[in-house]
Each structure stands twice: as C-alpha cells, then as structure tokens.
C-alpha cells in the first residue's frame, strides 16, 4: 500500500502524552495496515468506509462515525461535559484502529453491521469509564474491567448506562415540545410505526440500535407522536443473553494491547466465552433450530423437486422467449411502451402453449409486476426450490449457497465432474463460519440438477446482445459470477445490475400453497439440521465424525447440537417421536411385505404339490 505523509494534526492526536514510540507505531499502522475499505484519511474527523460487496465492482462509501457527534461523557465521577470524541484524540485514534481491524476481519462479510457494532460498543465503553474517572484505556485497572463485566452480566449496557432514565427524559420532552415530538417518528416501514433513530440518538447522546429498543418504549414513543400507524415490533431482545454477554466481553478483549494506540495493558479475560458462562445469571436458552416433521420434509422436498425437474424447463423457455423478443426490438424505432407490450404478448402466448406440459400456473398475468402468477414469481419459486435442494441435500448454510451481499456463494462453474470413479460432482463452496475459505466437497445428482437449472436460467439474464456465458478462465473471476440473481425483462433492467434473489420473498411464495407446520417459513437453518438428522437416524452406518467433517464443524460437541433435542421441544416435535413414526411405517411395511411373501410362497408350494407349476433349476424340471 502506498504510504501517506502523516499530517501535523494527526501527529498531535496520536502523540499527545504518548511519546515518539507510539507515534512511530501509528505511522507504521497507517502505512502498512490501513485496509482499502477504510477510505477516510487518518486525520479526518469522520470515519468513512466502503460497504459495497467485493464482487459488485462499485463503491458504496458511508460515514459510520462523526467525531463531532455529541456524546454524554458527564455523570458519575466524570469531569467532562457532553462533547464530541474529537476532544479526545487518543481515543478517536483507537476507534479508528478497531474499525480498520473490522475491515480486515470482515471484508467478505457484512462489514457495515460489524463496524456499527464496534462503534456502539466503543462509545458505550468510553462513557462508562469516564463516569468512573478513567479517561485513558491504558490507565484502567483490570479490576475495574471485571466490575464492568459483572454489570454487563446483570443488565447489559441498557442497565450499565441507565437507558431507562434517558428515555424518560426523552418522553418528558416529547410531551411539551411539538417539533421534537414530530421528529421521533421515522419515515420507513410503510403501514407500521418506526422510530427516527437519528433523532433519538441525538437526544440520548448515547449510541442506540433500533433492535434493542423495548416494545414498551416504542409503543410510548408512538403514543407521544400521535401516530396512527400500528407498532409491529414482534418481541424484545433480552437485556442480557449468553451470546450478547460473550460478544461484549470479547470486545473488551479487543481493546487490549493495540500497538501504538491507547488500549488496555492486558487482556481482561483469558477466555471471553468461559467468563461469560461463569457470569451469566439467567437460564441458558436452548437455541436449537426446530425439527422438521417428516410429513413437512416430504411435502417441501416433493414440491422443490417438482419445480426443478418438471417446471424448470418451462420457466427457462418462457424467460428465453421474453429475452429474445426484447433483443429483436429496436428502441430507436419503437417506444419502450410498445416494446414492453410486444414482449408481454409473445411471452404470455408461449406460456399458454406450454403451461400444462410443464406444470406451470394456468395464466401468466404479467412479466414484472409483483402479483400472482407473474413471471417474476415463477422465477423466484424456481430459484427458491434450487436453493433448498442444495440446503437439504448438502447441509450448507444459506449464504454459502446464496452469497447475498458476500464475495462468495454458488457461481457458474462451481461444479466439476468427479474423476475418481465416483458418481456425481465436486462442489466448490465457501465455508463461512469455521474454515472461512473455499472447500471442494462431493455433491449428488440433486445438487447437480439444481446448479444446472440455475446456470441455464442465468443465461437469460446476461446482458443483451452478448454470446452465451461460459465459465470464466480463472477461478477468481468465476467466483464473481453468482447464480442467485435475476432481472426484469425490460431495457432499463438490462442496463442496470442484476437483482439479488430474496430468500424471504421466495419462501413466502413457495409456501403460500403448501400445508406445512413450520413456524417461520423464511428460516433456512432447518434444512441444515434436517440433513444432519436424516444422516444420523436414517443412514445404515452413521458416523458422527463424518457428519462433523461434512458440516465443517471444529468440534463434535457442535455437531451433537444438530442431532439432539433442546430442553423445551414439544413431545410431538422431538427427534424420537418424528423418527419413531418413520420406523413404525417401516415396520408396518416390513410386516405387510412378510405377509405377502409368506402367502406367495404358500401358494407356490401348494401349486407345486398339485402339479400346477414346476420349479426348475438350470432349465431342468424338478419333481
């Protein structure tokens, strides 16, 4: 990376009371370790990062923190009043280092979410320390960090920083200040109430995320604004959970030993996970995914196979017709409206001819509009069917298949034929949580068919006037050609980037006509769990280690979570009851088969004794 001359302003920031050694370390940090996503300069008052997916080819720069934003550093033993973090340049430099670390660690993931979490956690930590008269991380005693950990275990940041009192003051102001009251309602979520989190955060002078707002407070804010829109917040996040406590303690460890920057002098916890378990006061929730009932498995899988093996060719033919008609029209001669009508008429006419042959809905009402029996809906259902076919049959995580907003996901050319004497192919797939790299794994014919359908469907979405897509010459290039994208069949759509497939929308359409008992149809981990259960309880010789290796777990304990029931599972949804039903069906079938076989041989013996039939051996009649 090119070095950049360090400004005098930043020299003062980093070296204030720190000495030449710290400045040299910071300079090396700037020159050698600054991530390409960190686009703001190190002496800027804003922290700006590029949040665009790596494969997008464009940039999307967002400001994730402005050091002029007023934070309430007052209260407790603090000598400071509310002010911006720019008044504390050493701490601002530490925050920049942590954000840069996020850019390195989560380059292929949801970088905006991870950086947002880091900024909120750091600001909360600084506010808490200031209230305890600690203004430098390097001056914080280990015992004080343990005190903070205990407070976080008792009530999370909500309790440690007394957010309840802050919101009471906010609501009091809302009752007397009309302009402020009106500013609290957000403009998003058409049809339901939402909070203006920017206005709320400015008033609180503390970082806050919408997901952490209790429903009762959202309801009171809605009543204060006089909004007629209903509050649709489903449930409150717990103030403390084992996972949230672990995340907080892990962050405190991150704030230690950051070379060249103000940081803790030692890691507060040898194991953040073990310490979180020791401190957590409540009952540890069981987070196992629900078990799919056998009837549901059969229903879902049968419908997915119907779309992949029966409907797929018809949907692709309809898409090819729409594309070909669009290519044949000259926009310099015909208006876009006329072109749209011609494409629609041609496509609808073909659909009417082939609908029965390919099991498609009887009528195609539109190409792009979001209504029943549109071409868009056919595409979404087909893509969802392909997605769950891979999830069911390979046990992969959702984003390993889809890669929504990621640099990975299934791509054109991800399958290569097996050349080791085995049937099937090898799937090049990214393992996102453990290995965090691509791995080559065997795939059966169902996965092969799903990938083939997606590759053929993807041909219809390539830019107009281009040759059919071939597999890219290099692996890095190929991995950018993701499969789960789609387009509307219009000139505007083909002049823009493809749309990203929505798993939630596809699930809603797919399950709209199915009678299943899944509590959340957009859940995806149920298919990975189902894969593990079917292997362990239906395979002739299941080996937990083999399953663990296929799922790419680091420990067998993690794999056992997939193959055992949680504490609170209903009796009729337990593994024992679900697979006992299969065993009973197998037993009934075996008994019935045995009865049929006994009757057959009894009749055969009687007929032989009567001379009706003669059993022969090697063509020689037996007596």
C-alpha positions in Angstrom: 0.0 0.0 0.0 1.3 3.5 -0.8 2.5 5.4 2.2 0.9 8.7 3.0 2.6 11.7 4.7 1.2 11.9 8.3 -0.2 15.4 9.0 0.8 17.5 11.9 -2.8 17.4 13.2 -2.7 13.6 13.4 0.8 13.8 14.9 -0.6 15.8 17.7 -3.6 13.5 18.1 -1.6 10.2 18.3 1.4 11.6 20.3 -0.4 13.7 22.8 1.2 12.4 26.0 2.2 9.2 24.3 5.8 9.7 23.2 7.7 9.1 20.0 7.4 5.3 20.2 3.6 5.4 19.9 3.7 7.8 17.0 6.1 5.6 15.1 3.8 2.6 15.7 0.8 4.6 14.5 2.7 5.7 11.4 3.6 2.1 10.6 0.0 1.3 11.1 -1.1 3.9 8.6 1.4 2.9 6.0 1.2 -0.9 6.3 -2.2 -1.9 7.7 -4.8 0.5 6.5 -7.5 -1.5 4.7 -8.7 -0.4 1.3 -12.3 -0.2 2.7 -11.1 2.4 5.2 -11.4 5.3 2.8 -11.2 8.4 5.1 -7.8 9.8 6.0 -6.5 9.2 9.4 -6.6 12.8 10.4 -10.2 13.2 9.3 -12.9 13.8 11.9 -15.2 11.3 10.2 -14.7 7.6 9.8 -15.9 6.5 6.3 -15.7 3.0 4.9 -16.7 1.3 1.7 -19.5 -1.1 2.4 -20.1 -2.4 -1.1 -19.8 -6.2 -1.7 -16.4 -7.1 -3.2 -17.9 -8.6 -6.3 -20.1 -5.6 -7.1 -17.3 -3.7 -8.9 -18.5 -0.3 -7.5 -18.0 1.5 -4.2 -20.6 2.5 -1.6 -18.9 4.8 0.9 -20.7 5.5 4.2 -19.9 7.6 7.2 -20.0 5.2 10.2 -18.9 7.8 12.8 -18.5 11.6 13.0 -16.3 12.6 15.9 -18.2 15.9 16.2 -21.3 14.0 17.3 -22.0 14.9 20.9 -21.7 12.1 23.4 -22.7 12.4 27.0 -19.4 12.0 28.8 -20.9 13.6 32.0 -22.3 11.9 35.1 -20.8 9.9 37.9 -17.2 11.0 38.7 -16.6 12.4 35.2 -15.0 15.9 34.9 -16.3 16.2 31.3 -19.5 17.6 29.8 -21.2 16.2 26.7 -18.9 16.7 23.8 -17.6 15.1 20.6 -14.9 12.4 20.7 -12.6 14.7 18.7 -11.9 16.3 22.0 -10.2 13.0 23.0 -7.9 12.3 20.0 -6.1 9.3 21.5 -9.5 7.5 22.0 -10.6 8.5 18.5 -7.4 7.0 17.1 -8.1 3.8 19.0 -11.6 3.6 17.5 -10.1 4.1 14.0 -7.7 1.2 14.6 -10.6 -1.0 15.8 -12.7 -0.1 12.7 -9.7 -0.8 10.4 -9.4 -4.2 12.2 -13.1 -4.9 11.3 -12.4 -4.0 7.7 -9.7 -6.7 7.6 -11.6 -9.3 9.6 -15.0 -8.9 7.8 -14.0 -7.9 4.3 -16.1 -10.7 2.8 -19.0 -10.3 5.3 -21.5 -7.7 6.5 -18.9 -5.0 7.1 -21.4 -2.2 7.8 -23.1 -4.2 10.6 -19.8 -5.3 12.2 -18.4 -1.7 12.2 -21.6 -0.3 13.5 -21.5 -2.8 16.4 -17.8 -1.8 17.1 -18.6 1.9 17.2 -21.5 1.5 19.5 -19.6 -0.8 21.9 -16.6 1.5 22.0 -18.6 4.6 22.7 -20.5 2.9 25.5 -17.3 1.6 27.0 -15.8 5.2 27.0 -18.9 6.7 28.6 -18.8 4.1 31.3 -15.1 4.6 32.0 -15.5 8.4 32.1 -18.2 8.0 34.7 -15.6 6.1 36.8 -13.0 8.8 36.2 -10.9 6.8 33.8 -10.0 8.8 30.7 -7.4 6.6 29.1 -7.7 2.9 28.4 -4.1 2.4 29.4 -4.9 3.7 32.9 -7.8 1.3 33.5 -7.2 -1.3 36.2 -8.0 -4.9 35.4 -10.3 -5.0 38.5 -12.5 -2.2 37.0 -12.9 -4.1 33.8 -14.1 -7.1 35.9 -16.6 -4.8 37.6 -17.9 -3.7 34.2 -18.2 -7.3 33.1 -20.4 -8.1 36.2 -22.6 -5.1 35.4 -23.0 -6.3 31.8 -23.9 -9.7 33.1 -26.6 -8.2 35.4 -28.3 -6.0 32.9 -26.3 -5.4 29.8 -25.4 -1.9 28.5 -29.0 -0.9 29.0 -28.6 -1.1 32.7 -25.0 -0.1 32.9 -25.6 3.2 31.2 -29.2 3.6 32.6 -31.0 3.9 29.3 -34.4 3.8 31.1 -33.7 7.2 32.7 -32.6 8.6 29.4 -35.9 7.6 27.7 -37.9 9.0 30.5 -36.3 12.4 29.9 -36.9 12.0 26.1 -40.6 11.2 26.6 -41.0 14.2 29.0 -39.6 16.5 26.4 -41.8 14.9 23.7 -44.9 15.9 25.8 -44.0 19.6 25.8 -42.1 20.1 22.6 -44.2 19.6 19.4 -41.4 19.9 17.0 -39.2 17.4 18.9 -42.2 15.1 19.2 -42.8 15.1 15.5 -39.2 14.3 14.8 -39.3 11.0 16.7 -41.4 9.2 14.0 -39.4 7.6 11.2 -40.4 7.6 7.6 -39.7 3.9 6.8 -41.8 0.8 7.2 -44.9 1.9 5.3 -48.0 0.8 7.2 -46.4 0.5 10.6 -44.8 2.8 13.1 -41.0 3.2 13.2 -38.7 5.4 15.3 -36.4 8.0 13.9 -33.2 6.5 15.4 -31.0 9.5 14.4 -33.3 11.9 16.4 -33.5 9.6 19.3 -29.7 9.0 19.4 -29.0 12.8 19.3 -31.3 13.4 22.3 -30.0 10.5 24.3 -26.4 11.4 23.4 -25.7 7.7 23.6 -25.5 5.1 20.8 -28.6 3.1 20.3 -29.7 0.4 17.8 -33.4 0.0 16.8 -33.3 -3.7 17.5 -32.5 -3.0 21.2 -35.5 -0.8 21.8 -38.0 -2.4 24.1 -41.5 -2.7 22.6 -43.0 -0.8 25.5 -40.8 2.2 24.8 -41.5 2.1 21.1 -45.2 2.0 22.0 -44.9 5.0 24.3 -43.0 7.0 21.6 -45.7 6.1 19.1 -48.4 7.3 21.5 -46.4 10.5 22.2 -46.2 11.3 18.5 -49.9 10.6 18.0 -49.1 8.3 15.1 -52.0 6.2 13.7 -49.6 3.6 12.4 -49.5 0.4 14.5 -46.4 -0.8 16.3 -45.4 -4.1 14.7 -42.3 -4.9 16.8 -42.6 -8.7 17.4 -40.6 -9.2 20.6 -38.0 -7.6 22.8 -34.4 -8.7 22.7 -33.3 -9.8 26.2 -31.2 -7.2 28.0 -28.6 -10.0 28.6 -28.2 -13.3 26.9 -25.2 -15.7 27.0 -24.3 -14.7 23.4 -24.6 -10.9 24.0 -22.6 -11.1 27.1 -19.9 -13.1 25.3 -19.9 -10.5 22.5 -19.4 -7.7 25.0 -16.5 -9.5 26.8 -14.9 -10.4 23.5 -15.0 -6.7 22.6 -13.3 -5.8 25.8 -10.5 -8.2 25.0 -10.2 -6.5 21.6 -9.5 -3.2 23.4 -6.3 -4.6 24.8 -2.7 -4.5 23.5 -3.3 -2.4 20.3 0.2 -1.5 19.4 0.8 2.3 19.1 -2.7 3.2 20.4 -4.3 3.8 23.8 -5.6 0.4 25.0 -5.8 -1.9 28.0 -2.4 -3.1 29.2 -3.6 -6.8 29.3 -6.4 -8.9 28.0 -9.2 -8.8 30.7 -10.3 -12.4 30.1 -8.3 -15.4 29.1 -11.4 -16.9 27.6 -14.3 -14.5 27.0 -16.6 -17.4 26.3 -15.8 -19.2 29.6 -16.1 -16.0 31.6 -19.5 -15.2 30.0 -20.7 -18.7 31.1 -19.5 -18.1 34.6 -21.1 -14.6 34.9 -24.4 -15.2 33.2 -27.2 -15.2 35.8 -30.2 -16.4 33.8 -31.1 -19.8 32.4 -29.1 -20.5 29.3 -31.6 -20.6 26.4 -31.6 -23.5 24.0 -31.1 -22.1 20.6 -31.5 -25.3 18.6 -33.4 -25.0 15.4 -36.8 -26.6 15.3 -37.2 -30.1 13.9 -38.9 -30.5 10.6 -41.7 -33.1 10.7 -41.4 -36.0 8.4 -44.6 -35.0 6.6 -43.3 -31.5 6.1 -40.0 -32.8 4.8 -41.8 -34.9 2.2 -44.1 -32.0 1.2 -41.3 -29.5 0.9 -38.9 -31.7 -0.9 -41.5 -33.1 -3.3 -42.6 -29.6 -4.3 -39.0 -28.4 -4.7 -38.3 -31.5 -7.0 -41.4 -30.7 -9.0 -40.1 -27.2 -9.7 -36.6 -28.4 -10.5 -37.5 -31.5 -12.7 -40.9 -30.6 -14.1 -41.4 -26.8 -14.1 -37.8 -25.6 -14.7 -37.5 -26.2 -18.4 -40.8 -24.4 -18.9 -39.8 -21.4 -16.9 -36.5 -21.1 -18.7 -38.3 -21.4 -22.1 -40.6 -18.5 -21.1 -37.6 -16.4 -20.0 -35.7 -17.1 -23.2 -38.8 -16.1 -25.2 -39.0 -12.8 -23.3 -35.3 -12.1 -23.8 -35.3 -13.0 -27.5 -38.3 -10.7 -28.1 -36.6 -7.9 -26.2 -33.4 -8.3 -28.2 -35.4 -8.3 -31.5 -36.9 -4.9 -30.8 -35.1 -1.7 -31.8 -35.6 1.0 -29.1 -34.6 3.7 -31.7 -37.7 2.8 -33.7 -40.2 1.6 -31.1 -41.2 3.2 -27.9 -40.4 1.4 -24.6 -44.1 1.0 -24.0 -44.6 -0.7 -27.4 -41.6 -2.9 -26.8 -43.0 -3.9 -23.4 -46.4 -4.8 -24.9 -44.7 -6.9 -27.6 -42.6 -8.8 -25.1 -45.5 -9.4 -22.8 -47.8 -10.7 -25.7 -45.1 -13.0 -27.0 -44.3 -14.4 -23.6 -47.9 -14.9 -22.5 -48.7 -16.7 -25.7 -45.9 -19.2 -25.3 -46.8 -19.7 -21.6 -50.4 -20.6 -22.6 -49.0 -23.3 -25.0 -46.6 -25.0 -22.6 -48.2 -24.4 -19.1 -49.9 -27.8 -18.9 -46.8 -29.7 -20.2 -44.5 -28.2 -17.6 -46.9 -27.9 -14.6 -47.0 -24.1 -14.6 -49.9 -22.0 -13.4 -52.6 -21.7 -16.0 -52.4 -18.0 -16.6 -49.4 -15.6 -16.8 -50.8 -12.3 -15.8 -47.7 -10.1 -16.0 -43.9 -10.2 -16.5 -42.6 -7.9 -13.8 -45.4 -6.7 -11.6 -45.5 -8.1 -8.1 -48.7 -10.0 -8.5 -49.9 -13.6 -8.5 -48.8 -15.7 -11.5 -46.3 -13.2 -12.8 -43.1 -14.3 -14.5 -41.2 -12.8 -11.6 -43.0 -15.1 -9.2 -42.2 -18.2 -11.3 -38.5 -17.2 -11.3 -38.5 -16.7 -7.5 -40.2 -20.0 -6.9 -37.8 -21.9 -9.1 -34.7 -20.2 -7.5 -36.0 -20.9 -4.0 -36.6 -24.6 -5.0 -33.0 -24.8 -6.2 -31.7 -23.2 -3.1 -33.4 -25.5 -0.6 -32.5 -28.5 -2.8 -28.8 -27.7 -2.1 -29.6 -26.9 1.6 -31.5 -30.1 2.0 -29.0 -32.4 0.2 -25.7 -30.8 1.1 -26.3 -29.3 4.6 -24.8 -26.0 3.7 -25.6 -22.7 5.3 -27.8 -20.3 3.4 -25.3 -17.6 2.5 -22.8 -20.3 1.4 -25.3 -21.1 -1.3 -26.8 -17.6 -2.0 -23.9 -15.3 -1.0 -26.3 -12.3 -0.6 -24.0 -9.2 -0.1 -21.0 -11.5 0.2 -18.0 -12.2 -2.0 -18.9 -15.9 -2.0 -21.9 -18.0 -3.0 -22.6 -20.6 -5.7 -21.3 -19.5 -9.0 -21.2 -20.5 -12.7 -18.8 -23.4 -12.9 -18.8 -24.3 -9.2 -19.3 -28.0 -10.0 -16.7 -30.1 -11.6 -17.3 -33.8 -12.6 -15.8 -36.4 -10.3 -12.8 -38.1 -12.0 -12.1 -40.5 -9.2 -14.5 -43.2 -10.2 -17.4 -41.8 -8.2 -20.8 -40.7 -9.5 -21.7 -37.1 -9.0 -19.5 -34.0 -9.0 -17.4 -31.9 -6.6 -18.8 -28.6 -5.4 -16.5 -25.6 -4.8 -18.2 -23.9 -1.9 -17.1 -21.3 0.7 -17.4 -22.4 4.3 -18.2 -19.1 6.1 -18.1 -19.6 9.8 -15.3 -22.1 10.6 -12.9 -22.6 7.7 -13.6 -19.2 6.1 -12.3 -20.4 2.8 -13.4 -22.4 -0.2 -13.6 -26.2 0.0 -14.2 -29.0 -2.5 -17.0 -31.3 -1.5 -18.8 -34.2 -3.2 -22.3 -33.4 -4.5 -25.1 -35.8 -5.6 -27.3 -35.6 -8.7 -29.9 -33.5 -6.9 -27.3 -30.7 -6.3 -26.1 -31.2 -9.8 -29.6 -30.6 -11.2 -30.2 -27.6 -9.1 -26.9 -25.9 -10.1 -27.6 -26.8 -13.8 -31.0 -25.2 -13.6 -29.6 -22.0 -12.1 -26.8 -21.8 -14.7 -29.3 -22.2 -17.6 -31.7 -19.7 -16.0 -28.8 -17.3 -15.5 -28.1 -17.3 -19.3 -31.4 -15.5 -19.8 -30.2 -12.6 -17.6 -26.9 -12.0 -19.3 -26.5 -8.5 -21.0 -28.5 -8.1 -24.2 -26.6 -8.7 -27.5 -23.9 -10.9 -25.9 -22.9 -14.5 -26.5 -24.0 -17.2 -24.0 -22.0 -17.2 -20.9 -19.0 -19.5 -20.5 -17.2 -20.4 -17.3 -14.6 -17.7 -16.6 -11.0 -18.6 -17.4 -9.7 -18.1 -13.8 -11.2 -19.3 -10.5 -11.2 -15.8 -9.0 -13.2 -14.4 -12.0 -15.6 -17.4 -12.0 -16.4 -16.9 -8.3 -17.8 -13.4 -9.1 -20.4 -14.8 -11.4 -23.1 -15.6 -8.8 -26.0 -17.8 -9.7 -28.8 -16.4 -7.5 -29.6 -13.2 -9.4 -32.4 -12.2 -11.8 -33.7 -9.4 -13.9 -37.0 -7.9 -15.1 -37.3 -8.3 -18.9 -37.1 -4.6 -19.9 -34.4 -2.4 -21.4 -34.0 -0.5 -18.1 -33.4 -3.7 -16.1 -30.7 -5.0 -18.6 -28.9 -1.6 -18.4 -28.5 -2.0 -14.7 -27.0 -4.5 -12.3 -29.0 -7.8 -11.8 -31.3 -8.0 -8.9 -30.3 -10.1 -5.9 -32.5 -13.1 -5.1 -34.6 -12.7 -1.9 -34.8 -15.9 0.1 -37.6 -14.4 2.3 -39.7 -13.4 -0.7 -39.1 -16.7 -2.4 -40.1 -18.6 0.8 -43.3 -16.6 1.1 -44.3 -17.6 -2.5 -43.1 -21.2 -2.3 -45.0 -21.9 0.9 -48.2 -20.0 0.0 -49.9 -23.1 -1.4 -48.2 -25.7 0.9 -49.8 -27.1 4.0 -46.8 -27.3 6.4 -46.4 -26.7 10.1 -43.2 -24.6 10.0 -43.4 -21.7 12.4 -41.2 -19.5 10.3 -41.1 -20.3 6.6 -38.2 -18.0 5.9 -35.9 -19.9 8.2 -33.1 -21.7 6.4 -31.1 -23.5 9.1 -33.9 -26.0 9.4 -32.7 -27.7 6.2 -29.1 -28.0 7.5 -30.4 -29.6 10.7 -32.7 -31.8 8.7 -29.7 -33.0 6.7 -27.9 -33.9 9.9 -30.9 -35.7 11.4 -31.6 -37.8 8.3 -28.0 -38.8 8.1 -27.8 -39.8 11.8 -31.2 -41.5 12.1 -31.8 -43.0 8.6 -28.3 -43.9 7.4 -27.3 -47.6 7.9 -23.9 -46.8 9.5 -23.9 -43.1 10.7 -20.6 -41.8 12.0 -20.7 -38.5 14.0 -17.2 -37.7 13.0 -18.0 -38.0 9.3 -21.1 -35.7 9.7 -19.0 -33.2 11.6 -16.4 -33.1 8.9 -19.1 -32.6 6.2 -20.7 -29.8 8.1 -17.2 -28.3 8.7 -17.5 -28.1 12.5 -14.5 -27.7 14.7 -15.8 -29.9 17.5 -18.1 -32.9 17.8 -20.0 -31.0 20.6 -21.2 -28.5 17.9 -22.4 -31.4 15.7 -24.2 -33.0 18.6 -26.3 -29.9 18.9 -27.6 -30.7 15.4 -28.5 -34.2 16.3 -30.1 -33.8 19.7 -33.3 -32.1 21.0 -33.3 -29.0 23.1 -34.9 -28.7 26.5 -38.2 -27.2 25.5 -39.0 -29.1 22.4 -42.6 -30.3 22.2 -43.1 -34.1 22.5 -44.7 -34.3 19.1 -41.7 -32.4 17.5 -39.0 -34.4 19.2 -36.5 -36.4 17.2 -37.6 -39.6 18.9 -41.3 -39.1 18.0 -40.6 -38.0 14.4 -38.2 -40.8 13.6 -40.3 -43.3 15.6 -43.1 -42.5 13.1 -40.8 -43.5 10.2 -39.7 -46.6 12.0 -43.3 -47.6 12.6 -44.0 -47.0 8.9 -41.0 -49.2 8.0 -42.1 -51.9 10.4 -45.7 -51.8 9.1 -44.3 -52.1 5.6 -42.0 -55.0 6.6 -44.9 -56.8 8.3 -47.1 -56.3 5.2 -44.2 -57.4 2.9 -43.6 -60.5 5.1 -47.3 -61.4 5.0 -47.4 -61.0 1.2 -44.2 -63.0 0.8 -45.5 -65.8 3.1 -48.7 -66.0 1.2 -46.9 -66.1 -2.1 -44.6 -69.0 -1.1 -47.5 -70.9 0.5 -49.4 -70.6 -2.8 -46.3 -71.6 -4.7 -45.7 -74.7 -2.6 -49.4 -75.7 -2.9 -49.3 -75.3 -6.7 -46.1 -77.3 -7.0 -47.6 -80.1 -4.9 -50.7 -80.0 -7.1 -48.5 -80.1 -10.2 -49.8 -76.7 -11.5 -46.3 -75.2 -11.6 -42.9 -76.8 -11.7 -39.8 -75.2 -10.2 -36.8 -75.6 -12.4 -33.1 -75.4 -11.7 -30.8 -74.6 -14.6 -33.6 -75.4 -17.0 -34.1 -78.9 -15.6 -37.6 -79.7 -14.4 -38.0 -80.6 -10.7 -40.3 -83.3 -9.4 
